[in-house]
């Protein structure tokens, strides 16, 4: 199992637009065969994607999906800082 945490900090004036883009990304990603979990959380203008993938091959497929690439391009001008993506390992 592969765990990913992505942190997206929206500009204050773009919170709704970023959320709409993320909701589309989540709905499409959850259809992928290797997707175990793809949850969206928020606090103020920060969005957090909590992801779990069956394997690296499935994650690689996800990373090349047009809807993910579109989200990255469309959100560039809407975010306050670069998107942070952490590939993590569970300790406990």
Secondary structure by P-SEA (a helix, b strand, c coil): cbbbbbbbbcccccaaaaaaaaaaaaaaaaacccccbbbbbbcccbbbbbbbbccaaaaaaaaacaaaaaaaaaacccccccbbbbbccccc
